[in-house]
Amino acid sequence: MTPPRPPAKKSAPRPAGAPARKTTAGTGFGSNFGAGRGPAPGKPAGAPAGKTAPRPAAAPRSGTKPLPPPEPLAEHEIDALQALLDTLPASHDALDVMSLDGYLAGVLLQPDPVPEVRWLAHIVDVDGKAPPPRFDVQRLHQLVRRRHAELAHAISERDWFDPWVYELDDAASPSEVVMPWVAGFATAVDLFPALMDRHEPALMEPLALLYRHLDPEDLEDADELLAEIETLEPPETLDEAVEDLVRATLLMADVSLPQDKPAGKPAAKSGGRPGGPGGPRRPGPPRR
């Protein structure tokens, strides 16, 4: 099984209002759900059936004050991260910031922690090729570790987070826009298959929420997953598609990283964006 390949031509993030860059990525799938590569963007799989995904469980609250979330990367730091990845030669199949974000989510959802040295190795090249001698790997790791910590905190607390998703152009469908994020997630679960090897029925629906954005032809030998995708309506808006990335992530966390609820304490509402499902998104990186 081959992990997904990042865009053949990378470019630094553009400021808001600048022409969007086209992004494509392939993906590989490990587990009993099938194996494939190279999804074509813009072909969301799913027939209208009106099925709504469940909400993830709230994280248990203890009597101790929770730690504050890590400081998120500022827009200029995300731009710097993409610019750094853009300096890699064509011989390296590096992730871009969108696929990197999904990749980190897939790493963090593993039932057992993946050693840092292992997951860091596949960012500059999905096959684990070492970076060039003069590449600033220290700066790359510094920025990536901060995003990893931010996502780890959100997943642990079952809180909303802002996926790094940027519009390709005004005509792009929601599935085209979020597909690189999903491809990055698929890279992680292909490289680190412990999550998919659990074969938990409760994983099927959140996986369908993600993989419906990929070409069904790339989901080989995945009849059960395809059947689940058919029960879901495709997202009508980008806001809905992005929210489902978060919902799917937190639902999978309930399976692979379960948390016991303290006796006698009701679960707090979580897993939604600020203001509820219809609330505004927090400001994110500039549109690309």
Residue, then its C-alpha position, 0 to 999 in steps of 0.5 A: m500500500t502506497p501512502p498518498r503523494p502531495p502536490a507535484k508543484k508546491s507554492a507558498p501560501r498566498p495572502a487573502g484575496a490572492p488567486a488560489r492555488k490548485t492542490t491535488a493529493g493521492t491517498g492510500f488506505g490500510s485496513n479491512f476497508g480496502a486499499g487504493r491510491g490517487p483519488a481524483p478531487g471533486k467527486p464526493a461519494g454519497a447518495p442523499a439519505g438524510k443521515t446525521a452523524p452522532r456527536p462525540a462524547a464530551a471529555p470528563r471534567s475532573g475537579t482540577k482546573p484544566l490546562p490552557p490550550p497551547e498557543p496556536l500558530a499565527e497566520h504568518e507562522i503557518d505561511a512560514l511553515q508552508a514556505l519551508l516545505d516549498t524549499l524541499p526539492a522535487s525528489h521529496d514528496a512532502l506534505d503541504v500544510m493542509s495534508l499535514d494537518g490531517y496527517l497529524a490528526g491521524v497520528l494523534l488518533q492512534p490507540d497507542p502513541v506513535p513515537e515522535v521520531r517516526w511520525l516526524a520522518h514522513i513530513v518532508d517525504v511520505d516515504g521517510k526520505a531524509p531532508p537535504p543537508r541544508f534544510d532547516v529541519q529544526r524550524l520545521h519540527q518546532l512549528v509542527r510540534r506546536r500544531h501537534a500539541e494544539l490538536a492533541h489538546a483539542i482531541s483530549e478535551r473533545d473540543w472544537f479545532d480549526p482544521w487547516v483548510y483553504e479554498l482552492d477557488d470560488a468554483a471548488s466544491p466542498s469535497e475538493v477543498v477538504m480533500p487534501w486534509v482527508a488525504g493527509f489523514a489517510t496517509a497517517v492511518d496507512l503508515f500507522p495502521a493500529l487505528m484501522d486494525r481495531h475493526e471497530p464498528a463505531l469507526m465506520e461512520p466517522l471514516a465515511l464522513l471523511y472518505r466520502h470526499l474521495d473518489p469511490e473507485d479508490l476505495e477498493d474492497a471497501d463495500e461496507l464503507l461505501a455502503e455507509i457513505e451512501t447513507l450520508e448526504p454530501p455537504e452542501t457548504l464548505d462550513e459543513a464539510v469542515e465541521d464534519l472533519v472535526r466531528a469525525t476526528l472526535l468520534m474516532a477519538d471516542v473509540s481509540l482514546p476512550q475516556d471514562k465519565p466521572a460518576g454522577k457528573p453529566a457530560a459537558k457539551s463539546g465537539g461543536r464549533p463555538g456557538g453550536p453547529g451553525g455558529p461562526r468559524r473562528p478566524g483561520p489562516p488566509r484563503r489560498 
